[in-house]
């Protein structure tokens, strides 16, 4: 069986807002859990990046 790729005008739109919303809370739980792991947070800029994600992820919204 051969599957052809969709042409640009046929592209199926992804439900990005729904996907993002379903992943937001598990992502925040994960980030909060790893924020207390010293060896992970002490490497490079991991602490700053994790704090930025924890601050900004809840603010992201999508408009239709």
PDB file of N, CA, C, O and CB in Angstrom:
ATOM      1  N   UNK A   1       0.845  -1.171   0.000  1.00  0.00           N
ATOM      2  CA  UNK A   1       0.000   0.000   0.000  1.00  0.00           C
ATOM      3  C   UNK A   1       0.896   1.242   0.000  1.00  0.00           C
ATOM      4  O   UNK A   1       1.878   1.306   0.740  1.00  0.00           O
ATOM      5  CB  UNK A   1      -0.964  -0.006   1.223  1.00  0.00           C
ATOM      6  N   UNK A   2       0.561   2.201  -0.812  1.00  0.00           N
ATOM      7  CA  UNK A   2       1.335   3.435  -0.915  1.00  0.00           C
ATOM      8  C   UNK A   2       0.484   4.589  -0.391  1.00  0.00           C
ATOM      9  O   UNK A   2      -0.687   4.736  -0.740  1.00  0.00           O
ATOM     10  CB  UNK A   2       1.788   3.697  -2.389  1.00  0.00           C
ATOM     11  N   UNK A   3       1.107   5.392   0.448  1.00  0.00           N
ATOM     12  CA  UNK A   3       0.434   6.574   0.975  1.00  0.00           C
ATOM     13  C   UNK A   3       1.094   7.809   0.389  1.00  0.00           C
ATOM     14  O   UNK A   3       2.311   7.974   0.479  1.00  0.00           O
ATOM     15  CB  UNK A   3       0.477   6.605   2.532  1.00  0.00           C
ATOM     16  N   UNK A   4       0.298   8.666  -0.206  1.00  0.00           N
ATOM     17  CA  UNK A   4       0.810   9.924  -0.720  1.00  0.00           C
ATOM     18  C   UNK A   4       0.721  10.979   0.374  1.00  0.00           C
ATOM     19  O   UNK A   4      -0.180  10.955   1.212  1.00  0.00           O
ATOM     20  CB  UNK A   4       0.031  10.369  -1.983  1.00  0.00           C
ATOM     21  N   UNK A   5       1.670  11.898   0.347  1.00  0.00           N
ATOM     22  CA  UNK A   5       1.624  13.012   1.274  1.00  0.00           C
ATOM     23  C   UNK A   5       0.503  13.963   0.868  1.00  0.00           C
ATOM     24  O   UNK A   5       0.156  14.076  -0.308  1.00  0.00           O
ATOM     25  CB  UNK A   5       2.983  13.748   1.318  1.00  0.00           C
ATOM     26  N   UNK A   6      -0.046  14.633   1.854  1.00  0.00           N
ATOM     27  CA  UNK A   6      -1.063  15.636   1.557  1.00  0.00           C
ATOM     28  C   UNK A   6      -0.421  16.820   0.843  1.00  0.00           C
ATOM     29  O   UNK A   6       0.683  17.246   1.181  1.00  0.00           O
ATOM     30  CB  UNK A   6      -1.776  16.099   2.850  1.00  0.00           C
ATOM     31  N   UNK A   7      -1.111  17.321  -0.114  1.00  0.00           N
ATOM     32  CA  UNK A   7      -0.648  18.562  -0.741  1.00  0.00           C
ATOM     33  C   UNK A   7      -0.959  19.697   0.221  1.00  0.00           C
ATOM     34  O   UNK A   7      -1.836  19.555   1.073  1.00  0.00           O
ATOM     35  CB  UNK A   7      -1.327  18.799  -2.149  1.00  0.00           C
ATOM     36  N   UNK A   8      -0.247  20.838   0.102  1.00  0.00           N
ATOM     37  CA  UNK A   8      -0.473  21.944   1.050  1.00  0.00           C
ATOM     38  C   UNK A   8      -1.944  22.339   1.188  1.00  0.00           C
ATOM     39  O   UNK A   8      -2.398  22.644   2.291  1.00  0.00           O
ATOM     40  CB  UNK A   8       0.324  23.154   0.617  1.00  0.00           C
ATOM     41  N   UNK A   9      -2.684  22.337   0.094  1.00  0.00           N
ATOM     42  CA  UNK A   9      -4.101  22.734   0.176  1.00  0.00           C
ATOM     43  C   UNK A   9      -4.977  21.657   0.824  1.00  0.00           C
ATOM     44  O   UNK A   9      -6.136  21.911   1.152  1.00  0.00           O
ATOM     45  CB  UNK A   9      -4.634  23.049  -1.221  1.00  0.00           C
ATOM     46  N   UNK A  10      -4.423  20.463   1.005  1.00  0.00           N
ATOM     47  CA  UNK A  10      -5.163  19.364   1.618  1.00  0.00           C
ATOM     48  C   UNK A  10      -4.783  19.140   3.080  1.00  0.00           C
ATOM     49  O   UNK A  10      -5.366  18.282   3.743  1.00  0.00           O
ATOM     50  CB  UNK A  10      -4.933  18.095   0.836  1.00  0.00           C
ATOM     51  N   UNK A  11      -3.837  19.881   3.577  1.00  0.00           N
ATOM     52  CA  UNK A  11      -3.317  19.635   4.921  1.00  0.00           C
ATOM     53  C   UNK A  11      -4.430  19.630   5.963  1.00  0.00           C
ATOM     54  O   UNK A  11      -5.265  20.534   6.010  1.00  0.00           O
ATOM     55  CB  UNK A  11      -2.273  20.685   5.282  1.00  0.00           C
ATOM     56  N   UNK A  12      -4.422  18.615   6.779  1.00  0.00           N
ATOM     57  CA  UNK A  12      -5.370  18.502   7.876  1.00  0.00           C
ATOM     58  C   UNK A  12      -4.888  19.388   9.014  1.00  0.00           C
ATOM     59  O   UNK A  12      -3.762  19.221   9.484  1.00  0.00           O
ATOM     60  CB  UNK A  12      -5.528  17.022   8.341  1.00  0.00           C
ATOM     61  N   UNK A  13      -5.717  20.330   9.470  1.00  0.00           N
ATOM     62  CA  UNK A  13      -5.278  21.195  10.568  1.00  0.00           C
ATOM     63  C   UNK A  13      -5.196  20.418  11.882  1.00  0.00           C
ATOM     64  O   UNK A  13      -6.090  19.643  12.220  1.00  0.00           O
ATOM     65  CB  UNK A  13      -6.232  22.392  10.721  1.00  0.00           C
ATOM     66  N   UNK A  14      -4.129  20.640  12.595  1.00  0.00           N
ATOM     67  CA  UNK A  14      -3.960  20.002  13.902  1.00  0.00           C
ATOM     68  C   UNK A  14      -4.709  20.815  14.945  1.00  0.00           C
ATOM     69  O   UNK A  14      -4.737  22.042  14.852  1.00  0.00           O
ATOM     70  CB  UNK A  14      -2.452  19.874  14.278  1.00  0.00           C
ATOM     71  N   UNK A  15      -5.316  20.173  15.933  1.00  0.00           N
ATOM     72  CA  UNK A  15      -6.007  20.904  17.000  1.00  0.00           C
ATOM     73  C   UNK A  15      -5.004  21.371  18.063  1.00  0.00           C
ATOM     74  O   UNK A  15      -5.019  20.901  19.201  1.00  0.00           O
ATOM     75  CB  UNK A  15      -7.105  20.014  17.647  1.00  0.00           C
ATOM     76  N   UNK A  16      -4.146  22.293  17.672  1.00  0.00           N
ATOM     77  CA  UNK A  16      -3.046  22.737  18.548  1.00  0.00           C
ATOM     78  C   UNK A  16      -3.543  23.213  19.918  1.00  0.00           C
ATOM     79  O   UNK A  16      -2.979  22.791  20.927  1.00  0.00           O
ATOM     80  CB  UNK A  16      -2.265  23.863  17.871  1.00  0.00           C
ATOM     81  N   UNK A  17      -4.572  24.071  20.008  1.00  0.00           N
ATOM     82  CA  UNK A  17      -5.004  24.502  21.351  1.00  0.00           C
ATOM     83  C   UNK A  17      -5.404  23.334  22.247  1.00  0.00           C
ATOM     84  O   UNK A  17      -5.052  23.307  23.426  1.00  0.00           O
ATOM     85  CB  UNK A  17      -6.173  25.465  21.236  1.00  0.00           C
ATOM     86  N   UNK A  18      -6.132  22.377  21.700  1.00  0.00           N
ATOM     87  CA  UNK A  18      -6.574  21.242  22.509  1.00  0.00           C
ATOM     88  C   UNK A  18      -5.394  20.370  22.941  1.00  0.00           C
ATOM     89  O   UNK A  18      -5.344  19.898  24.077  1.00  0.00           O
ATOM     90  CB  UNK A  18      -7.588  20.400  21.731  1.00  0.00           C
ATOM     91  N   UNK A  19      -4.462  20.167  22.040  1.00  0.00           N
ATOM     92  CA  UNK A  19      -3.276  19.384  22.378  1.00  0.00           C
ATOM     93  C   UNK A  19      -2.477  20.082  23.471  1.00  0.00           C
ATOM     94  O   UNK A  19      -2.072  19.460  24.453  1.00  0.00           O
ATOM     95  CB  UNK A  19      -2.398  19.161  21.132  1.00  0.00           C
ATOM     96  N   UNK A  20      -2.254  21.393  23.288  1.00  0.00           N
ATOM     97  CA  UNK A  20      -1.491  22.156  24.273  1.00  0.00           C
ATOM     98  C   UNK A  20      -2.178  22.130  25.630  1.00  0.00           C
ATOM     99  O   UNK A  20      -1.542  21.875  26.653  1.00  0.00           O
ATOM    100  CB  UNK A  20      -1.304  23.602  23.805  1.00  0.00           C
ATOM    101  N   UNK A  21      -3.478  22.394  25.632  1.00  0.00           N
ATOM    102  CA  UNK A  21      -4.207  22.424  26.905  1.00  0.00           C
ATOM    103  C   UNK A  21      -4.127  21.084  27.624  1.00  0.00           C
ATOM    104  O   UNK A  21      -4.010  21.048  28.849  1.00  0.00           O
ATOM    105  CB  UNK A  21      -5.670  22.801  26.672  1.00  0.00           C
ATOM    106  N   UNK A  22      -4.187  19.992  26.889  1.00  0.00           N
ATOM    107  CA  UNK A  22      -4.137  18.676  27.535  1.00  0.00           C
ATOM    108  C   UNK A  22      -2.759  18.369  28.115  1.00  0.00           C
ATOM    109  O   UNK A  22      -2.638  17.559  29.034  1.00  0.00           O
ATOM    110  CB  UNK A  22      -4.526  17.593  26.542  1.00  0.00           C
ATOM    111  N   UNK A  23      -1.731  19.007  27.585  1.00  0.00           N
ATOM    112  CA  UNK A  23      -0.364  18.749  28.054  1.00  0.00           C
ATOM    113  C   UNK A  23       0.127  19.758  29.085  1.00  0.00           C
ATOM    114  O   UNK A  23       1.132  19.517  29.754  1.00  0.00           O
ATOM    115  CB  UNK A  23       0.576  18.744  26.886  1.00  0.00           C
ATOM    116  N   UNK A  24      -0.573  20.892  29.223  1.00  0.00           N
ATOM    117  CA  UNK A  24      -0.086  21.956  30.111  1.00  0.00           C
ATOM    118  C   UNK A  24       0.086  21.476  31.553  1.00  0.00           C
ATOM    119  O   UNK A  24       1.179  21.595  32.105  1.00  0.00           O
ATOM    120  CB  UNK A  24      -1.045  23.140  30.080  1.00  0.00           C
ATOM    121  N   UNK A  25      -0.959  20.939  32.172  1.00  0.00           N
ATOM    122  CA  UNK A  25      -0.868  20.564  33.583  1.00  0.00           C
ATOM    123  C   UNK A  25       0.139  19.445  33.828  1.00  0.00           C
ATOM    124  O   UNK A  25       0.919  19.552  34.774  1.00  0.00           O
ATOM    125  CB  UNK A  25      -2.226  20.140  34.091  1.00  0.00           C
ATOM    126  N   UNK A  26       0.168  18.370  33.024  1.00  0.00           N
ATOM    127  CA  UNK A  26       1.218  17.366  33.243  1.00  0.00           C
ATOM    128  C   UNK A  26       2.626  17.958  33.084  1.00  0.00           C
ATOM    129  O   UNK A  26       3.554  17.545  33.779  1.00  0.00           O
ATOM    130  CB  UNK A  26       1.036  16.198  32.267  1.00  0.00           C
ATOM    131  N   UNK A  27       2.777  18.900  32.192  1.00  0.00           N
ATOM    132  CA  UNK A  27       4.087  19.540  32.008  1.00  0.00           C
ATOM    133  C   UNK A  27       4.473  20.353  33.233  1.00  0.00           C
ATOM    134  O   UNK A  27       5.624  20.320  33.668  1.00  0.00           O
ATOM    135  CB  UNK A  27       4.079  20.441  30.766  1.00  0.00           C
ATOM    136  N   UNK A  28       3.514  21.081  33.789  1.00  0.00           N
ATOM    137  CA  UNK A  28       3.790  21.866  34.994  1.00  0.00           C
ATOM    138  C   UNK A  28       4.115  20.959  36.173  1.00  0.00           C
ATOM    139  O   UNK A  28       5.010  21.265  36.961  1.00  0.00           O
ATOM    140  CB  UNK A  28       2.595  22.764  35.335  1.00  0.00           C
ATOM    141  N   UNK A  29       3.399  19.852  36.302  1.00  0.00           N
ATOM    142  CA  UNK A  29       3.688  18.892  37.379  1.00  0.00           C
ATOM    143  C   UNK A  29       5.122  18.377  37.237  1.00  0.00           C
ATOM    144  O   UNK A  29       5.864  18.304  38.217  1.00  0.00           O
ATOM    145  CB  UNK A  29       2.674  17.702  37.353  1.00  0.00           C
ATOM    146  N   UNK A  30       5.499  18.024  36.017  1.00  0.00           N
ATOM    147  CA  UNK A  30       6.845  17.536  35.765  1.00  0.00           C
ATOM    148  C   UNK A  30       7.888  18.608  36.098  1.00  0.00           C
ATOM    149  O   UNK A  30       8.879  18.317  36.768  1.00  0.00           O
ATOM    150  CB  UNK A  30       6.983  17.094  34.304  1.00  0.00           C
ATOM    151  N   UNK A  31       7.675  19.830  35.640  1.00  0.00           N
ATOM    152  CA  UNK A  31       8.641  20.908  35.898  1.00  0.00           C
ATOM    153  C   UNK A  31       8.773  21.199  37.388  1.00  0.00           C
ATOM    154  O   UNK A  31       9.876  21.435  37.882  1.00  0.00           O
ATOM    155  CB  UNK A  31       8.227  22.181  35.158  1.00  0.00           C
ATOM    156  N   UNK A  32       7.646  21.184  38.109  1.00  0.00           N
ATOM    157  CA  UNK A  32       7.712  21.404  39.565  1.00  0.00           C
ATOM    158  C   UNK A  32       8.501  20.286  40.250  1.00  0.00           C
ATOM    159  O   UNK A  32       9.238  20.532  41.205  1.00  0.00           O
ATOM    160  CB  UNK A  32       6.285  21.490  40.165  1.00  0.00           C
ATOM    161  N   UNK A  33       8.342  19.066  39.759  1.00  0.00           N
ATOM    162  CA  UNK A  33       9.040  17.922  40.362  1.00  0.00           C
ATOM    163  C   UNK A  33      10.545  18.008  40.129  1.00  0.00           C
ATOM    164  O   UNK A  33      11.328  17.750  41.044  1.00  0.00           O
ATOM    165  CB  UNK A  33       8.498  16.602  39.792  1.00  0.00           C
ATOM    166  N   UNK A  34      10.954  18.367  38.920  1.00  0.00           N
ATOM    167  CA  UNK A  34      12.390  18.399  38.658  1.00  0.00           C
ATOM    168  C   UNK A  34      13.053  19.659  39.193  1.00  0.00           C
ATOM    169  O   UNK A  34      14.277  19.704  39.318  1.00  0.00           O
ATOM    170  CB  UNK A  34      12.646  18.286  37.178  1.00  0.00           C
ATOM    171  N   UNK A  35      12.265  20.683  39.513  1.00  0.00           N
ATOM    172  CA  UNK A  35      12.840  21.934  40.029  1.00  0.00           C
ATOM    173  C   UNK A  35      13.571  21.727  41.351  1.00  0.00           C
ATOM    174  O   UNK A  35      14.432  22.527  41.718  1.00  0.00           O
ATOM    175  CB  UNK A  35      11.744  22.980  40.211  1.00  0.00           C
ATOM    176  N   UNK A  36      13.235  20.668  42.059  1.00  0.00           N
ATOM    177  CA  UNK A  36      13.873  20.418  43.354  1.00  0.00           C
ATOM    178  C   UNK A  36      15.047  19.436  43.259  1.00  0.00           C
ATOM    179  O   UNK A  36      15.630  19.072  44.280  1.00  0.00           O
ATOM    180  CB  UNK A  36      12.845  19.885  44.335  1.00  0.00           C
ATOM    181  N   UNK A  37      15.390  19.013  42.062  1.00  0.00           N
ATOM    182  CA  UNK A  37      16.487  18.064  41.876  1.00  0.00           C
ATOM    183  C   UNK A  37      17.766  18.854  41.603  1.00  0.00           C
ATOM    184  O   UNK A  37      18.023  19.284  40.479  1.00  0.00           O
ATOM    185  CB  UNK A  37      16.183  17.061  40.705  1.00  0.00           C
ATOM    186  N   UNK A  38      18.550  19.030  42.646  1.00  0.00           N
ATOM    187  CA  UNK A  38      19.754  19.845  42.570  1.00  0.00           C
ATOM    188  C   UNK A  38      20.690  19.535  41.413  1.00  0.00           C
ATOM    189  O   UNK A  38      21.046  20.445  40.665  1.00  0.00           O
ATOM    190  CB  UNK A  38      20.496  19.705  43.815  1.00  0.00           C
ATOM    191  N   UNK A  39      21.101  18.280  41.237  1.00  0.00           N
ATOM    192  CA  UNK A  39      22.033  17.982  40.149  1.00  0.00           C
ATOM    193  C   UNK A  39      21.501  18.379  38.767  1.00  0.00           C
ATOM    194  O   UNK A  39      22.277  18.764  37.892  1.00  0.00           O
ATOM    195  CB  UNK A  39      22.357  16.511  40.155  1.00  0.00           C
ATOM    196  N   UNK A  40      20.200  18.288  38.573  1.00  0.00           N
ATOM    197  CA  UNK A  40      19.632  18.715  37.296  1.00  0.00           C
ATOM    198  C   UNK A  40      19.614  20.235  37.176  1.00  0.00           C
ATOM    199  O   UNK A  40      19.938  20.788  36.125  1.00  0.00           O
ATOM    200  CB  UNK A  40      18.219  18.162  37.133  1.00  0.00           C
ATOM    201  N   UNK A  41      19.236  20.893  38.246  1.00  0.00           N
ATOM    202  CA  UNK A  41      19.081  22.344  38.199  1.00  0.00           C
ATOM    203  C   UNK A  41      20.421  23.079  38.243  1.00  0.00           C
ATOM    204  O   UNK A  41      20.518  24.220  37.789  1.00  0.00           O
ATOM    205  CB  UNK A  41      18.211  22.804  39.349  1.00  0.00           C
ATOM    206  N   UNK A  42      21.439  22.440  38.779  1.00  0.00           N
ATOM    207  CA  UNK A  42      22.739  23.087  38.887  1.00  0.00           C
ATOM    208  C   UNK A  42      23.518  23.064  37.582  1.00  0.00           C
ATOM    209  O   UNK A  42      24.543  23.736  37.464  1.00  0.00           O
ATOM    210  CB  UNK A  42      23.547  22.430  39.964  1.00  0.00           C
ATOM    211  N   UNK A  43      23.051  22.306  36.606  1.00  0.00           N
ATOM    212  CA  UNK A  43      23.764  22.177  35.341  1.00  0.00           C
ATOM    213  C   UNK A  43      23.341  23.295  34.385  1.00  0.00           C
ATOM    214  O   UNK A  43      22.151  23.501  34.146  1.00  0.00           O
ATOM    215  CB  UNK A  43      23.502  20.790  34.707  1.00  0.00           C
ATOM    216  N   UNK A  44      24.316  24.003  33.849  1.00  0.00           N
ATOM    217  CA  UNK A  44      24.048  25.041  32.857  1.00  0.00           C
ATOM    218  C   UNK A  44      23.032  26.051  33.345  1.00  0.00           C
ATOM    219  O   UNK A  44      23.124  26.548  34.467  1.00  0.00           O
ATOM    220  CB  UNK A  44      23.567  24.421  31.573  1.00  0.00           C
ATOM    221  N   UNK A  45      22.071  26.349  32.504  1.00  0.00           N
ATOM    222  CA  UNK A  45      21.021  27.322  32.851  1.00  0.00           C
ATOM    223  C   UNK A  45      19.689  26.625  33.123  1.00  0.00           C
ATOM    224  O   UNK A  45      18.624  27.214  32.936  1.00  0.00           O
ATOM    225  CB  UNK A  45      20.850  28.356  31.719  1.00  0.00           C
ATOM    226  N   UNK A  46      19.752  25.390  33.558  1.00  0.00           N
ATOM    227  CA  UNK A  46      18.523  24.634  33.771  1.00  0.00           C
ATOM    228  C   UNK A  46      17.586  25.294  34.780  1.00  0.00           C
ATOM    229  O   UNK A  46      16.373  25.316  34.573  1.00  0.00           O
ATOM    230  CB  UNK A  46      18.857  23.241  34.232  1.00  0.00           C
ATOM    231  N   UNK A  47      18.134  25.827  35.859  1.00  0.00           N
ATOM    232  CA  UNK A  47      17.275  26.448  36.875  1.00  0.00           C
ATOM    233  C   UNK A  47      16.533  27.651  36.291  1.00  0.00           C
ATOM    234  O   UNK A  47      15.325  27.785  36.482  1.00  0.00           O
ATOM    235  CB  UNK A  47      18.111  26.881  38.101  1.00  0.00           C
ATOM    236  N   UNK A  48      17.243  28.516  35.588  1.00  0.00           N
ATOM    237  CA  UNK A  48      16.624  29.698  35.006  1.00  0.00           C
ATOM    238  C   UNK A  48      15.579  29.310  33.957  1.00  0.00           C
ATOM    239  O   UNK A  48      14.496  29.892  33.910  1.00  0.00           O
ATOM    240  CB  UNK A  48      17.692  30.604  34.381  1.00  0.00           C
ATOM    241  N   UNK A  49      15.902  28.341  33.132  1.00  0.00           N
ATOM    242  CA  UNK A  49      14.962  27.904  32.095  1.00  0.00           C
ATOM    243  C   UNK A  49      13.716  27.275  32.702  1.00  0.00           C
ATOM    244  O   UNK A  49      12.602  27.520  32.239  1.00  0.00           O
ATOM    245  CB  UNK A  49      15.636  26.911  31.150  1.00  0.00           C
ATOM    246  N   UNK A  50      13.905  26.464  33.738  1.00  0.00           N
ATOM    247  CA  UNK A  50      12.765  25.827  34.397  1.00  0.00           C
ATOM    248  C   UNK A  50      11.881  26.862  35.062  1.00  0.00           C
ATOM    249  O   UNK A  50      10.657  26.782  34.964  1.00  0.00           O
ATOM    250  CB  UNK A  50      13.239  24.803  35.428  1.00  0.00           C
ATOM    251  N   UNK A  51      12.473  27.827  35.731  1.00  0.00           N
ATOM    252  CA  UNK A  51      11.701  28.891  36.370  1.00  0.00           C
ATOM    253  C   UNK A  51      10.937  29.707  35.331  1.00  0.00           C
ATOM    254  O   UNK A  51       9.789  30.087  35.559  1.00  0.00           O
ATOM    255  CB  UNK A  51      12.624  29.807  37.189  1.00  0.00           C
ATOM    256  N   UNK A  52      11.568  29.976  34.198  1.00  0.00           N
ATOM    257  CA  UNK A  52      10.892  30.726  33.128  1.00  0.00           C
ATOM    258  C   UNK A  52       9.701  29.940  32.588  1.00  0.00           C
ATOM    259  O   UNK A  52       8.631  30.507  32.366  1.00  0.00           O
ATOM    260  CB  UNK A  52      11.880  31.048  31.981  1.00  0.00           C
ATOM    261  N   UNK A  53       9.881  28.638  32.376  1.00  0.00           N
ATOM    262  CA  UNK A  53       8.770  27.809  31.903  1.00  0.00           C
ATOM    263  C   UNK A  53       7.637  27.765  32.920  1.00  0.00           C
ATOM    264  O   UNK A  53       6.467  27.868  32.551  1.00  0.00           O
ATOM    265  CB  UNK A  53       9.256  26.391  31.605  1.00  0.00           C
ATOM    266  N   UNK A  54       7.975  27.614  34.189  1.00  0.00           N
ATOM    267  CA  UNK A  54       6.941  27.575  35.220  1.00  0.00           C
ATOM    268  C   UNK A  54       6.177  28.896  35.293  1.00  0.00           C
ATOM    269  O   UNK A  54       4.985  28.907  35.600  1.00  0.00           O
ATOM    270  CB  UNK A  54       7.563  27.254  36.580  1.00  0.00           C
ATOM    271  N   UNK A  55       6.855  30.003  35.013  1.00  0.00           N
ATOM    272  CA  UNK A  55       6.195  31.309  35.049  1.00  0.00           C
ATOM    273  C   UNK A  55       5.358  31.571  33.807  1.00  0.00           C
ATOM    274  O   UNK A  55       4.277  32.152  33.902  1.00  0.00           O
ATOM    275  CB  UNK A  55       7.223  32.403  35.205  1.00  0.00           C
ATOM    276  N   UNK A  56       5.841  31.152  32.647  1.00  0.00           N
ATOM    277  CA  UNK A  56       5.189  31.511  31.388  1.00  0.00           C
ATOM    278  C   UNK A  56       4.173  30.493  30.881  1.00  0.00           C
ATOM    279  O   UNK A  56       3.187  30.877  30.253  1.00  0.00           O
ATOM    280  CB  UNK A  56       6.220  31.713  30.348  1.00  0.00           C
ATOM    281  N   UNK A  57       4.388  29.226  31.134  1.00  0.00           N
ATOM    282  CA  UNK A  57       3.490  28.193  30.602  1.00  0.00           C
ATOM    283  C   UNK A  57       2.024  28.414  30.992  1.00  0.00           C
ATOM    284  O   UNK A  57       1.143  28.231  30.151  1.00  0.00           O
ATOM    285  CB  UNK A  57       3.939  26.828  31.087  1.00  0.00           C
ATOM    286  N   UNK A  58       1.736  28.803  32.240  1.00  0.00           N
ATOM    287  CA  UNK A  58       0.332  29.026  32.594  1.00  0.00           C
ATOM    288  C   UNK A  58      -0.308  30.217  31.869  1.00  0.00           C
ATOM    289  O   UNK A  58      -1.534  30.299  31.795  1.00  0.00           O
ATOM    290  CB  UNK A  58       0.221  29.235  34.078  1.00  0.00           C
ATOM    291  N   UNK A  59       0.484  31.120  31.345  1.00  0.00           N
ATOM    292  CA  UNK A  59      -0.040  32.337  30.704  1.00  0.00           C
ATOM    293  C   UNK A  59      -0.389  32.159  29.230  1.00  0.00           C
ATOM    294  O   UNK A  59      -1.084  32.996  28.654  1.00  0.00           O
ATOM    295  CB  UNK A  59       0.963  33.444  30.836  1.00  0.00           C
ATOM    296  N   UNK A  60       0.076  31.099  28.627  1.00  0.00           N
ATOM    297  CA  UNK A  60      -0.120  30.921  27.183  1.00  0.00           C
ATOM    298  C   UNK A  60      -1.581  30.629  26.888  1.00  0.00           C
ATOM    299  O   UNK A  60      -2.191  29.746  27.491  1.00  0.00           O
ATOM    300  CB  UNK A  60       0.772  29.782  26.642  1.00  0.00           C
ATOM    301  N   UNK A  61      -2.131  31.391  25.944  1.00  0.00           N
ATOM    302  CA  UNK A  61      -3.513  31.183  25.509  1.00  0.00           C
ATOM    303  C   UNK A  61      -3.564  31.190  23.992  1.00  0.00           C
ATOM    304  O   UNK A  61      -2.647  31.676  23.331  1.00  0.00           O
ATOM    305  CB  UNK A  61      -4.457  32.270  26.093  1.00  0.00           C
ATOM    306  N   UNK A  62      -4.618  30.658  23.459  1.00  0.00           N
ATOM    307  CA  UNK A  62      -4.846  30.639  22.032  1.00  0.00           C
ATOM    308  C   UNK A  62      -6.170  31.323  21.756  1.00  0.00           C
ATOM    309  O   UNK A  62      -7.143  31.141  22.489  1.00  0.00           O
ATOM    310  CB  UNK A  62      -4.831  29.193  21.475  1.00  0.00           C
ATOM    311  N   UNK A  63      -6.198  32.111  20.694  1.00  0.00           N
ATOM    312  CA  UNK A  63      -7.468  32.717  20.304  1.00  0.00           C
ATOM    313  C   UNK A  63      -7.915  32.077  19.000  1.00  0.00           C
ATOM    314  O   UNK A  63      -7.096  31.644  18.189  1.00  0.00           O
ATOM    315  CB  UNK A  63      -7.342  34.270  20.156  1.00  0.00           C
ATOM    316  N   UNK A  64      -9.188  32.026  18.819  1.00  0.00           N
ATOM    317  CA  UNK A  64      -9.741  31.410  17.595  1.00  0.00           C
ATOM    318  C   UNK A  64     -10.328  32.462  16.709  1.00  0.00           C
ATOM    319  O   UNK A  64     -10.842  32.149  15.635  1.00  0.00           O
ATOM    320  CB  UNK A  64     -10.806  30.359  17.929  1.00  0.00           C
TER     321      UNK A  64
END
